[in-house]
Amino acid sequence: MIINGEKKEIPHPISLLEFLQQEGFQKERIAVELNGEILPKSEYDSTVIQEKDRLEIVSFVGGG
């Protein structure tokens, strides 16, 4: 799988939400593009990612 331009191994097909939690991402503070399409947060749990997929994950950082 390619994540933010870097190859990463995933052990098996896994839900996007589970993967994000394992990687330490907070669902509320990110946007995810899967294979060129932005996914609504409501689909993170039902979307299964696999080795052939390409993810772009953008984190929102607060500041002032």
CHARMM-style PDB file with segment names, atoms N, HN, CA, C and O in Angstrom:
ATOM      1  N   MET     1       0.840  -1.166   0.000  1.00  0.00      PROA
ATOM      2  CA  MET     1       0.000   0.000   0.000  1.00  0.00      PROA
ATOM      3  C   MET     1       0.888   1.232   0.000  1.00  0.00      PROA
ATOM      4  O   MET     1       1.967   1.230   0.592  1.00  0.00      PROA
ATOM      5  N   ILE     2       0.434   2.277  -0.660  1.00  0.00      PROA
ATOM      6  HN  ILE     2      -0.442   2.280  -1.141  1.00  0.00      PROA
ATOM      7  CA  ILE     2       1.158   3.552  -0.679  1.00  0.00      PROA
ATOM      8  C   ILE     2       0.385   4.542   0.197  1.00  0.00      PROA
ATOM      9  O   ILE     2      -0.797   4.803  -0.029  1.00  0.00      PROA
ATOM     10  N   ILE     3       1.078   5.085   1.200  1.00  0.00      PROA
ATOM     11  HN  ILE     3       2.038   4.873   1.383  1.00  0.00      PROA
ATOM     12  CA  ILE     3       0.458   6.051   2.106  1.00  0.00      PROA
ATOM     13  C   ILE     3       1.300   7.315   2.088  1.00  0.00      PROA
ATOM     14  O   ILE     3       2.479   7.293   2.442  1.00  0.00      PROA
ATOM     15  N   ASN     4       0.687   8.415   1.675  1.00  0.00      PROA
ATOM     16  HN  ASN     4      -0.270   8.433   1.388  1.00  0.00      PROA
ATOM     17  CA  ASN     4       1.379   9.703   1.560  1.00  0.00      PROA
ATOM     18  C   ASN     4       2.687   9.555   0.783  1.00  0.00      PROA
ATOM     19  O   ASN     4       3.707  10.143   1.143  1.00  0.00      PROA
ATOM     20  N   GLY     5       2.641   8.763  -0.287  1.00  0.00      PROA
ATOM     21  HN  GLY     5       1.812   8.286  -0.580  1.00  0.00      PROA
ATOM     22  CA  GLY     5       3.785   8.608  -1.166  1.00  0.00      PROA
ATOM     23  C   GLY     5       4.804   7.566  -0.745  1.00  0.00      PROA
ATOM     24  O   GLY     5       5.781   7.342  -1.459  1.00  0.00      PROA
ATOM     25  N   GLU     6       4.600   6.920   0.405  1.00  0.00      PROA
ATOM     26  HN  GLU     6       3.806   7.103   0.986  1.00  0.00      PROA
ATOM     27  CA  GLU     6       5.549   5.921   0.894  1.00  0.00      PROA
ATOM     28  C   GLU     6       4.896   4.549   0.965  1.00  0.00      PROA
ATOM     29  O   GLU     6       3.732   4.418   1.344  1.00  0.00      PROA
ATOM     30  N   LYS     7       5.667   3.522   0.591  1.00  0.00      PROA
ATOM     31  HN  LYS     7       6.612   3.627   0.282  1.00  0.00      PROA
ATOM     32  CA  LYS     7       5.146   2.155   0.637  1.00  0.00      PROA
ATOM     33  C   LYS     7       5.069   1.684   2.090  1.00  0.00      PROA
ATOM     34  O   LYS     7       5.998   1.892   2.871  1.00  0.00      PROA
ATOM     35  N   LYS     8       3.962   1.055   2.435  1.00  0.00      PROA
ATOM     36  HN  LYS     8       3.208   0.886   1.800  1.00  0.00      PROA
ATOM     37  CA  LYS     8       3.774   0.519   3.791  1.00  0.00      PROA
ATOM     38  C   LYS     8       3.057  -0.814   3.678  1.00  0.00      PROA
ATOM     39  O   LYS     8       2.102  -0.949   2.914  1.00  0.00      PROA
ATOM     40  N   GLU     9       3.510  -1.781   4.427  1.00  0.00      PROA
ATOM     41  HN  GLU     9       4.286  -1.671   5.048  1.00  0.00      PROA
ATOM     42  CA  GLU     9       2.888  -3.097   4.445  1.00  0.00      PROA
ATOM     43  C   GLU     9       1.712  -3.094   5.420  1.00  0.00      PROA
ATOM     44  O   GLU     9       1.803  -2.551   6.522  1.00  0.00      PROA
ATOM     45  N   ILE    10       0.621  -3.702   4.999  1.00  0.00      PROA
ATOM     46  HN  ILE    10       0.547  -4.142   4.104  1.00  0.00      PROA
ATOM     47  CA  ILE    10      -0.480  -3.958   5.925  1.00  0.00      PROA
ATOM     48  C   ILE    10      -0.639  -5.474   5.980  1.00  0.00      PROA
ATOM     49  O   ILE    10      -0.541  -6.136   4.947  1.00  0.00      PROA
ATOM     50  N   PRO    11      -0.884  -6.037   7.164  1.00  0.00      PROA
ATOM     51  CA  PRO    11      -0.894  -7.489   7.317  1.00  0.00      PROA
ATOM     52  C   PRO    11      -2.068  -8.194   6.646  1.00  0.00      PROA
ATOM     53  O   PRO    11      -1.947  -9.363   6.280  1.00  0.00      PROA
ATOM     54  N   HSD    12      -3.183  -7.522   6.478  1.00  0.00      PROA
ATOM     55  HN  HSD    12      -3.280  -6.573   6.775  1.00  0.00      PROA
ATOM     56  CA  HSD    12      -4.383  -8.133   5.910  1.00  0.00      PROA
ATOM     57  C   HSD    12      -5.351  -7.016   5.560  1.00  0.00      PROA
ATOM     58  O   HSD    12      -5.164  -5.879   5.993  1.00  0.00      PROA
ATOM     59  N   PRO    13      -6.369  -7.319   4.791  1.00  0.00      PROA
ATOM     60  CA  PRO    13      -7.385  -6.277   4.589  1.00  0.00      PROA
ATOM     61  C   PRO    13      -7.928  -5.813   5.949  1.00  0.00      PROA
ATOM     62  O   PRO    13      -8.200  -6.626   6.832  1.00  0.00      PROA
ATOM     63  N   ILE    14      -8.075  -4.520   6.092  1.00  0.00      PROA
ATOM     64  HN  ILE    14      -7.854  -3.860   5.375  1.00  0.00      PROA
ATOM     65  CA  ILE    14      -8.453  -3.933   7.378  1.00  0.00      PROA
ATOM     66  C   ILE    14      -9.355  -2.726   7.089  1.00  0.00      PROA
ATOM     67  O   ILE    14      -9.255  -2.112   6.026  1.00  0.00      PROA
ATOM     68  N   SER    15     -10.224  -2.397   8.026  1.00  0.00      PROA
ATOM     69  HN  SER    15     -10.306  -2.896   8.889  1.00  0.00      PROA
ATOM     70  CA  SER    15     -11.063  -1.210   7.804  1.00  0.00      PROA
ATOM     71  C   SER    15     -10.177   0.031   7.900  1.00  0.00      PROA
ATOM     72  O   SER    15      -9.191   0.052   8.638  1.00  0.00      PROA
ATOM     73  N   LEU    16     -10.539   1.041   7.155  1.00  0.00      PROA
ATOM     74  HN  LEU    16     -11.339   1.024   6.556  1.00  0.00      PROA
ATOM     75  CA  LEU    16      -9.779   2.283   7.175  1.00  0.00      PROA
ATOM     76  C   LEU    16      -9.746   2.862   8.583  1.00  0.00      PROA
ATOM     77  O   LEU    16      -8.704   3.334   9.037  1.00  0.00      PROA
ATOM     78  N   LEU    17     -10.873   2.829   9.269  1.00  0.00      PROA
ATOM     79  HN  LEU    17     -11.720   2.446   8.900  1.00  0.00      PROA
ATOM     80  CA  LEU    17     -10.935   3.378  10.622  1.00  0.00      PROA
ATOM     81  C   LEU    17      -9.973   2.636  11.553  1.00  0.00      PROA
ATOM     82  O   LEU    17      -9.253   3.269  12.326  1.00  0.00      PROA
ATOM     83  N   GLU    18      -9.954   1.314  11.488  1.00  0.00      PROA
ATOM     84  HN  GLU    18     -10.539   0.799  10.861  1.00  0.00      PROA
ATOM     85  CA  GLU    18      -9.058   0.522  12.331  1.00  0.00      PROA
ATOM     86  C   GLU    18      -7.597   0.855  12.021  1.00  0.00      PROA
ATOM     87  O   GLU    18      -6.783   1.004  12.932  1.00  0.00      PROA
ATOM     88  N   PHE    19      -7.274   0.968  10.739  1.00  0.00      PROA
ATOM     89  HN  PHE    19      -7.936   0.847   9.999  1.00  0.00      PROA
ATOM     90  CA  PHE    19      -5.911   1.311  10.341  1.00  0.00      PROA
ATOM     91  C   PHE    19      -5.510   2.680  10.887  1.00  0.00      PROA
ATOM     92  O   PHE    19      -4.425   2.842  11.445  1.00  0.00      PROA
ATOM     93  N   LEU    20      -6.395   3.660  10.721  1.00  0.00      PROA
ATOM     94  HN  LEU    20      -7.276   3.529  10.268  1.00  0.00      PROA
ATOM     95  CA  LEU    20      -6.095   5.004  11.197  1.00  0.00      PROA
ATOM     96  C   LEU    20      -5.872   5.019  12.703  1.00  0.00      PROA
ATOM     97  O   LEU    20      -4.970   5.703  13.186  1.00  0.00      PROA
ATOM     98  N   GLN    21      -6.677   4.280  13.448  1.00  0.00      PROA
ATOM     99  HN  GLN    21      -7.411   3.724  13.056  1.00  0.00      PROA
ATOM    100  CA  GLN    21      -6.524   4.203  14.897  1.00  0.00      PROA
ATOM    101  C   GLN    21      -5.196   3.552  15.266  1.00  0.00      PROA
ATOM    102  O   GLN    21      -4.520   4.008  16.189  1.00  0.00      PROA
ATOM    103  N   GLN    22      -4.814   2.493  14.560  1.00  0.00      PROA
ATOM    104  HN  GLN    22      -5.363   2.122  13.810  1.00  0.00      PROA
ATOM    105  CA  GLN    22      -3.538   1.824  14.821  1.00  0.00      PROA
ATOM    106  C   GLN    22      -2.356   2.754  14.564  1.00  0.00      PROA
ATOM    107  O   GLN    22      -1.336   2.680  15.248  1.00  0.00      PROA
ATOM    108  N   GLU    23      -2.504   3.623  13.576  1.00  0.00      PROA
ATOM    109  HN  GLU    23      -3.333   3.683  13.021  1.00  0.00      PROA
ATOM    110  CA  GLU    23      -1.433   4.544  13.214  1.00  0.00      PROA
ATOM    111  C   GLU    23      -1.428   5.816  14.070  1.00  0.00      PROA
ATOM    112  O   GLU    23      -0.539   6.657  13.934  1.00  0.00      PROA
ATOM    113  N   GLY    24      -2.428   5.951  14.956  1.00  0.00      PROA
ATOM    114  HN  GLY    24      -3.149   5.268  15.067  1.00  0.00      PROA
ATOM    115  CA  GLY    24      -2.466   7.083  15.874  1.00  0.00      PROA
ATOM    116  C   GLY    24      -3.158   8.330  15.346  1.00  0.00      PROA
ATOM    117  O   GLY    24      -3.016   9.406  15.927  1.00  0.00      PROA
ATOM    118  N   PHE    25      -3.904   8.204  14.252  1.00  0.00      PROA
ATOM    119  HN  PHE    25      -4.019   7.331  13.780  1.00  0.00      PROA
ATOM    120  CA  PHE    25      -4.642   9.346  13.710  1.00  0.00      PROA
ATOM    121  C   PHE    25      -5.959   9.515  14.443  1.00  0.00      PROA
ATOM    122  O   PHE    25      -6.589   8.538  14.848  1.00  0.00      PROA
ATOM    123  N   GLN    26      -6.369  10.770  14.610  1.00  0.00      PROA
ATOM    124  HN  GLN    26      -5.857  11.564  14.281  1.00  0.00      PROA
ATOM    125  CA  GLN    26      -7.675  11.079  15.184  1.00  0.00      PROA
ATOM    126  C   GLN    26      -8.623  11.397  14.035  1.00  0.00      PROA
ATOM    127  O   GLN    26      -8.389  12.331  13.268  1.00  0.00      PROA
ATOM    128  N   LYS    27      -9.669  10.633  13.925  1.00  0.00      PROA
ATOM    129  HN  LYS    27      -9.859   9.874  14.548  1.00  0.00      PROA
ATOM    130  CA  LYS    27     -10.632  10.751  12.824  1.00  0.00      PROA
ATOM    131  C   LYS    27     -11.118  12.182  12.623  1.00  0.00      PROA
ATOM    132  O   LYS    27     -11.304  12.626  11.490  1.00  0.00      PROA
ATOM    133  N   GLU    28     -11.320  12.891  13.705  1.00  0.00      PROA
ATOM    134  HN  GLU    28     -11.169  12.530  14.625  1.00  0.00      PROA
ATOM    135  CA  GLU    28     -11.882  14.243  13.641  1.00  0.00      PROA
ATOM    136  C   GLU    28     -10.893  15.257  13.082  1.00  0.00      PROA
ATOM    137  O   GLU    28     -11.300  16.338  12.656  1.00  0.00      PROA
ATOM    138  N   ARG    29      -9.595  14.929  13.074  1.00  0.00      PROA
ATOM    139  HN  ARG    29      -9.265  14.051  13.420  1.00  0.00      PROA
ATOM    140  CA  ARG    29      -8.573  15.906  12.706  1.00  0.00      PROA
ATOM    141  C   ARG    29      -7.869  15.589  11.386  1.00  0.00      PROA
ATOM    142  O   ARG    29      -6.790  16.116  11.114  1.00  0.00      PROA
ATOM    143  N   ILE    30      -8.484  14.721  10.561  1.00  0.00      PROA
ATOM    144  HN  ILE    30      -9.360  14.293  10.782  1.00  0.00      PROA
ATOM    145  CA  ILE    30      -7.847  14.339   9.306  1.00  0.00      PROA
ATOM    146  C   ILE    30      -8.843  14.328   8.150  1.00  0.00      PROA
ATOM    147  O   ILE    30     -10.058  14.332   8.345  1.00  0.00      PROA
ATOM    148  N   ALA    31      -8.292  14.315   6.956  1.00  0.00      PROA
ATOM    149  HN  ALA    31      -7.305  14.312   6.798  1.00  0.00      PROA
ATOM    150  CA  ALA    31      -9.053  14.064   5.732  1.00  0.00      PROA
ATOM    151  C   ALA    31      -8.313  12.946   5.007  1.00  0.00      PROA
ATOM    152  O   ALA    31      -7.082  12.903   5.021  1.00  0.00      PROA
ATOM    153  N   VAL    32      -9.054  12.045   4.375  1.00  0.00      PROA
ATOM    154  HN  VAL    32     -10.053  12.079   4.364  1.00  0.00      PROA
ATOM    155  CA  VAL    32      -8.445  10.896   3.708  1.00  0.00      PROA
ATOM    156  C   VAL    32      -8.901  10.829   2.260  1.00  0.00      PROA
ATOM    157  O   VAL    32     -10.086  10.949   1.949  1.00  0.00      PROA
ATOM    158  N   GLU    33      -7.925  10.635   1.390  1.00  0.00      PROA
ATOM    159  HN  GLU    33      -6.962  10.538   1.642  1.00  0.00      PROA
ATOM    160  CA  GLU    33      -8.190  10.396  -0.023  1.00  0.00      PROA
ATOM    161  C   GLU    33      -7.764   8.959  -0.308  1.00  0.00      PROA
ATOM    162  O   GLU    33      -6.628   8.575  -0.029  1.00  0.00      PROA
ATOM    163  N   LEU    34      -8.671   8.175  -0.859  1.00  0.00      PROA
ATOM    164  HN  LEU    34      -9.594   8.487  -1.086  1.00  0.00      PROA
ATOM    165  CA  LEU    34      -8.393   6.772  -1.184  1.00  0.00      PROA
ATOM    166  C   LEU    34      -8.485   6.605  -2.693  1.00  0.00      PROA
ATOM    167  O   LEU    34      -9.542   6.812  -3.288  1.00  0.00      PROA
ATOM    168  N   ASN    35      -7.372   6.229  -3.301  1.00  0.00      PROA
ATOM    169  HN  ASN    35      -6.513   6.060  -2.818  1.00  0.00      PROA
ATOM    170  CA  ASN    35      -7.309   6.015  -4.746  1.00  0.00      PROA
ATOM    171  C   ASN    35      -7.883   7.200  -5.530  1.00  0.00      PROA
ATOM    172  O   ASN    35      -8.612   7.025  -6.506  1.00  0.00      PROA
ATOM    173  N   GLY    36      -7.536   8.404  -5.079  1.00  0.00      PROA
ATOM    174  HN  GLY    36      -6.944   8.546  -4.286  1.00  0.00      PROA
ATOM    175  CA  GLY    36      -7.924   9.606  -5.808  1.00  0.00      PROA
ATOM    176  C   GLY    36      -9.266  10.207  -5.441  1.00  0.00      PROA
ATOM    177  O   GLY    36      -9.656  11.227  -6.009  1.00  0.00      PROA
ATOM    178  N   GLU    37      -9.988   9.595  -4.500  1.00  0.00      PROA
ATOM    179  HN  GLU    37      -9.671   8.766  -4.040  1.00  0.00      PROA
ATOM    180  CA  GLU    37     -11.298  10.115  -4.104  1.00  0.00      PROA
ATOM    181  C   GLU    37     -11.324  10.409  -2.607  1.00  0.00      PROA
ATOM    182  O   GLU    37     -10.917   9.577  -1.796  1.00  0.00      PROA
ATOM    183  N   ILE    38     -11.806  11.600  -2.247  1.00  0.00      PROA
ATOM    184  HN  ILE    38     -12.137  12.275  -2.906  1.00  0.00      PROA
ATOM    185  CA  ILE    38     -11.925  11.960  -0.839  1.00  0.00      PROA
ATOM    186  C   ILE    38     -13.080  11.174  -0.225  1.00  0.00      PROA
ATOM    187  O   ILE    38     -14.185  11.139  -0.766  1.00  0.00      PROA
ATOM    188  N   LEU    39     -12.800  10.548   0.913  1.00  0.00      PROA
ATOM    189  HN  LEU    39     -11.902  10.577   1.352  1.00  0.00      PROA
ATOM    190  CA  LEU    39     -13.826   9.744   1.588  1.00  0.00      PROA
ATOM    191  C   LEU    39     -14.502  10.538   2.692  1.00  0.00      PROA
ATOM    192  O   LEU    39     -13.830  11.222   3.463  1.00  0.00      PROA
ATOM    193  N   PRO    40     -15.827  10.455   2.776  1.00  0.00      PROA
ATOM    194  CA  PRO    40     -16.515  11.043   3.924  1.00  0.00      PROA
ATOM    195  C   PRO    40     -16.163  10.258   5.195  1.00  0.00      PROA
ATOM    196  O   PRO    40     -15.998   9.039   5.151  1.00  0.00      PROA
ATOM    197  N   LYS    41     -16.050  10.954   6.304  1.00  0.00      PROA
ATOM    198  HN  LYS    41     -16.184  11.944   6.340  1.00  0.00      PROA
ATOM    199  CA  LYS    41     -15.715  10.290   7.572  1.00  0.00      PROA
ATOM    200  C   LYS    41     -16.711   9.167   7.899  1.00  0.00      PROA
ATOM    201  O   LYS    41     -16.351   8.188   8.552  1.00  0.00      PROA
ATOM    202  N   SER    42     -17.944   9.311   7.450  1.00  0.00      PROA
ATOM    203  HN  SER    42     -18.236  10.106   6.920  1.00  0.00      PROA
ATOM    204  CA  SER    42     -18.964   8.297   7.726  1.00  0.00      PROA
ATOM    205  C   SER    42     -18.655   6.962   7.057  1.00  0.00      PROA
ATOM    206  O   SER    42     -19.248   5.945   7.418  1.00  0.00      PROA
ATOM    207  N   GLU    43     -17.739   6.945   6.090  1.00  0.00      PROA
ATOM    208  HN  GLU    43     -17.258   7.771   5.797  1.00  0.00      PROA
ATOM    209  CA  GLU    43     -17.401   5.706   5.391  1.00  0.00      PROA
ATOM    210  C   GLU    43     -16.106   5.058   5.880  1.00  0.00      PROA
ATOM    211  O   GLU    43     -15.737   3.988   5.396  1.00  0.00      PROA
ATOM    212  N   TYR    44     -15.412   5.685   6.829  1.00  0.00      PROA
ATOM    213  HN  TYR    44     -15.712   6.554   7.222  1.00  0.00      PROA
ATOM    214  CA  TYR    44     -14.127   5.146   7.291  1.00  0.00      PROA
ATOM    215  C   TYR    44     -14.278   3.737   7.854  1.00  0.00      PROA
ATOM    216  O   TYR    44     -13.439   2.876   7.591  1.00  0.00      PROA
ATOM    217  N   ASP    45     -15.334   3.489   8.623  1.00  0.00      PROA
ATOM    218  HN  ASP    45     -16.016   4.189   8.837  1.00  0.00      PROA
ATOM    219  CA  ASP    45     -15.507   2.183   9.262  1.00  0.00      PROA
ATOM    220  C   ASP    45     -15.890   1.094   8.263  1.00  0.00      PROA
ATOM    221  O   ASP    45     -15.504  -0.062   8.434  1.00  0.00      PROA
ATOM    222  N   SER    46     -16.637   1.445   7.233  1.00  0.00      PROA
ATOM    223  HN  SER    46     -16.951   2.384   7.094  1.00  0.00      PROA
ATOM    224  CA  SER    46     -17.113   0.442   6.279  1.00  0.00      PROA
ATOM    225  C   SER    46     -16.175   0.250   5.082  1.00  0.00      PROA
ATOM    226  O   SER    46     -16.395  -0.642   4.262  1.00  0.00      PROA
ATOM    227  N   THR    47     -15.136   1.077   4.977  1.00  0.00      PROA
ATOM    228  HN  THR    47     -14.957   1.801   5.643  1.00  0.00      PROA
ATOM    229  CA  THR    47     -14.193   0.979   3.864  1.00  0.00      PROA
ATOM    230  C   THR    47     -13.046   0.050   4.249  1.00  0.00      PROA
ATOM    231  O   THR    47     -12.372   0.269   5.256  1.00  0.00      PROA
ATOM    232  N   VAL    48     -12.831  -0.977   3.450  1.00  0.00      PROA
ATOM    233  HN  VAL    48     -13.379  -1.155   2.633  1.00  0.00      PROA
ATOM    234  CA  VAL    48     -11.739  -1.921   3.695  1.00  0.00      PROA
ATOM    235  C   VAL    48     -10.593  -1.571   2.753  1.00  0.00      PROA
ATOM    236  O   VAL    48     -10.777  -1.482   1.539  1.00  0.00      PROA
ATOM    237  N   ILE    49      -9.408  -1.375   3.330  1.00  0.00      PROA
ATOM    238  HN  ILE    49      -9.259  -1.448   4.316  1.00  0.00      PROA
ATOM    239  CA  ILE    49      -8.244  -1.056   2.507  1.00  0.00      PROA
ATOM    240  C   ILE    49      -7.418  -2.309   2.284  1.00  0.00      PROA
ATOM    241  O   ILE    49      -7.393  -3.220   3.111  1.00  0.00      PROA
ATOM    242  N   GLN    50      -6.739  -2.331   1.136  1.00  0.00      PROA
ATOM    243  HN  GLN    50      -6.759  -1.591   0.464  1.00  0.00      PROA
ATOM    244  CA  GLN    50      -5.952  -3.500   0.746  1.00  0.00      PROA
ATOM    245  C   GLN    50      -4.607  -3.050   0.196  1.00  0.00      PROA
ATOM    246  O   GLN    50      -4.377  -1.858  -0.010  1.00  0.00      PROA
ATOM    247  N   GLU    51      -3.721  -4.011  -0.042  1.00  0.00      PROA
ATOM    248  HN  GLU    51      -3.907  -4.979   0.125  1.00  0.00      PROA
ATOM    249  CA  GLU    51      -2.365  -3.738  -0.499  1.00  0.00      PROA
ATOM    250  C   GLU    51      -2.289  -2.871  -1.751  1.00  0.00      PROA
ATOM    251  O   GLU    51      -1.361  -2.072  -1.882  1.00  0.00      PROA
ATOM    252  N   LYS    52      -3.223  -3.004  -2.655  1.00  0.00      PROA
ATOM    253  HN  LYS    52      -3.977  -3.652  -2.548  1.00  0.00      PROA
ATOM    254  CA  LYS    52      -3.163  -2.280  -3.934  1.00  0.00      PROA
ATOM    255  C   LYS    52      -3.621  -0.826  -3.822  1.00  0.00      PROA
ATOM    256  O   LYS    52      -3.509  -0.072  -4.789  1.00  0.00      PROA
ATOM    257  N   ASP    53      -4.131  -0.426  -2.667  1.00  0.00      PROA
ATOM    258  HN  ASP    53      -4.221  -1.039  -1.882  1.00  0.00      PROA
ATOM    259  CA  ASP    53      -4.688   0.912  -2.496  1.00  0.00      PROA
ATOM    260  C   ASP    53      -3.618   1.980  -2.296  1.00  0.00      PROA
ATOM    261  O   ASP    53      -2.478   1.701  -1.927  1.00  0.00      PROA
ATOM    262  N   ARG    54      -4.044   3.225  -2.561  1.00  0.00      PROA
ATOM    263  HN  ARG    54      -4.971   3.451  -2.861  1.00  0.00      PROA
ATOM    264  CA  ARG    54      -3.186   4.396  -2.369  1.00  0.00      PROA
ATOM    265  C   ARG    54      -3.949   5.373  -1.472  1.00  0.00      PROA
ATOM    266  O   ARG    54      -5.052   5.804  -1.811  1.00  0.00      PROA
ATOM    267  N   LEU    55      -3.360   5.716  -0.336  1.00  0.00      PROA
ATOM    268  HN  LEU    55      -2.465   5.366  -0.061  1.00  0.00      PROA
ATOM    269  CA  LEU    55      -3.976   6.635   0.624  1.00  0.00      PROA
ATOM    270  C   LEU    55      -3.181   7.927   0.721  1.00  0.00      PROA
ATOM    271  O   LEU    55      -1.951   7.921   0.691  1.00  0.00      PROA
ATOM    272  N   GLU    56      -3.890   9.011   0.835  1.00  0.00      PROA
ATOM    273  HN  GLU    56      -4.889   9.016   0.859  1.00  0.00      PROA
ATOM    274  CA  GLU    56      -3.297  10.296   1.194  1.00  0.00      PROA
ATOM    275  C   GLU    56      -4.033  10.744   2.451  1.00  0.00      PROA
ATOM    276  O   GLU    56      -5.259  10.862   2.447  1.00  0.00      PROA
ATOM    277  N   ILE    57      -3.294  10.991   3.515  1.00  0.00      PROA
ATOM    278  HN  ILE    57      -2.299  10.895   3.518  1.00  0.00      PROA
ATOM    279  CA  ILE    57      -3.886  11.402   4.791  1.00  0.00      PROA
ATOM    280  C   ILE    57      -3.365  12.777   5.137  1.00  0.00      PROA
ATOM    281  O   ILE    57      -2.156  12.992   5.219  1.00  0.00      PROA
ATOM    282  N   VAL    58      -4.290  13.716   5.342  1.00  0.00      PROA
ATOM    283  HN  VAL    58      -5.273  13.541   5.275  1.00  0.00      PROA
ATOM    284  CA  VAL    58      -3.918  15.086   5.687  1.00  0.00      PROA
ATOM    285  C   VAL    58      -4.420  15.380   7.090  1.00  0.00      PROA
ATOM    286  O   VAL    58      -5.601  15.205   7.388  1.00  0.00      PROA
ATOM    287  N   SER    59      -3.504  15.832   7.954  1.00  0.00      PROA
ATOM    288  HN  SER    59      -2.545  15.974   7.711  1.00  0.00      PROA
ATOM    289  CA  SER    59      -3.871  16.185   9.332  1.00  0.00      PROA
ATOM    290  C   SER    59      -4.094  17.683   9.417  1.00  0.00      PROA
ATOM    291  O   SER    59      -3.364  18.469   8.813  1.00  0.00      PROA
ATOM    292  N   PHE    60      -5.109  18.066  10.171  1.00  0.00      PROA
ATOM    293  HN  PHE    60      -5.702  17.427  10.662  1.00  0.00      PROA
ATOM    294  CA  PHE    60      -5.390  19.469  10.420  1.00  0.00      PROA
ATOM    295  C   PHE    60      -4.716  19.858  11.739  1.00  0.00      PROA
ATOM    296  O   PHE    60      -4.866  19.178  12.754  1.00  0.00      PROA
ATOM    297  N   VAL    61      -3.977  20.955  11.700  1.00  0.00      PROA
ATOM    298  HN  VAL    61      -3.855  21.508  10.875  1.00  0.00      PROA
ATOM    299  CA  VAL    61      -3.258  21.411  12.882  1.00  0.00      PROA
ATOM    300  C   VAL    61      -3.801  22.785  13.266  1.00  0.00      PROA
ATOM    301  O   VAL    61      -3.853  23.708  12.453  1.00  0.00      PROA
ATOM    302  N   GLY    62      -4.203  22.887  14.525  1.00  0.00      PROA
ATOM    303  HN  GLY    62      -4.161  22.138  15.185  1.00  0.00      PROA
ATOM    304  CA  GLY    62      -4.705  24.166  15.009  1.00  0.00      PROA
ATOM    305  C   GLY    62      -3.541  25.099  15.348  1.00  0.00      PROA
ATOM    306  O   GLY    62      -2.428  24.647  15.618  1.00  0.00      PROA
ATOM    307  N   GLY    63      -3.799  26.340  15.331  1.00  0.00      PROA
ATOM    308  HN  GLY    63      -4.703  26.707  15.112  1.00  0.00      PROA
ATOM    309  CA  GLY    63      -2.762  27.303  15.667  1.00  0.00      PROA
ATOM    310  C   GLY    63      -3.351  28.692  15.780  1.00  0.00      PROA
ATOM    311  O   GLY    63      -4.541  28.912  15.555  1.00  0.00      PROA
ATOM    312  N   GLY    64      -2.494  29.609  16.129  1.00  0.00      PROA
ATOM    313  HN  GLY    64      -1.527  29.430  16.311  1.00  0.00      PROA
ATOM    314  CA  GLY    64      -3.023  30.952  16.254  1.00  0.00      PROA
ATOM    315  C   GLY    64      -1.995  32.000  16.138  1.00  0.00      PROA
ATOM    316  OT1 GLY    64      -2.311  33.187  16.226  1.00  0.00      PROA
TER     317      GLY     64
END
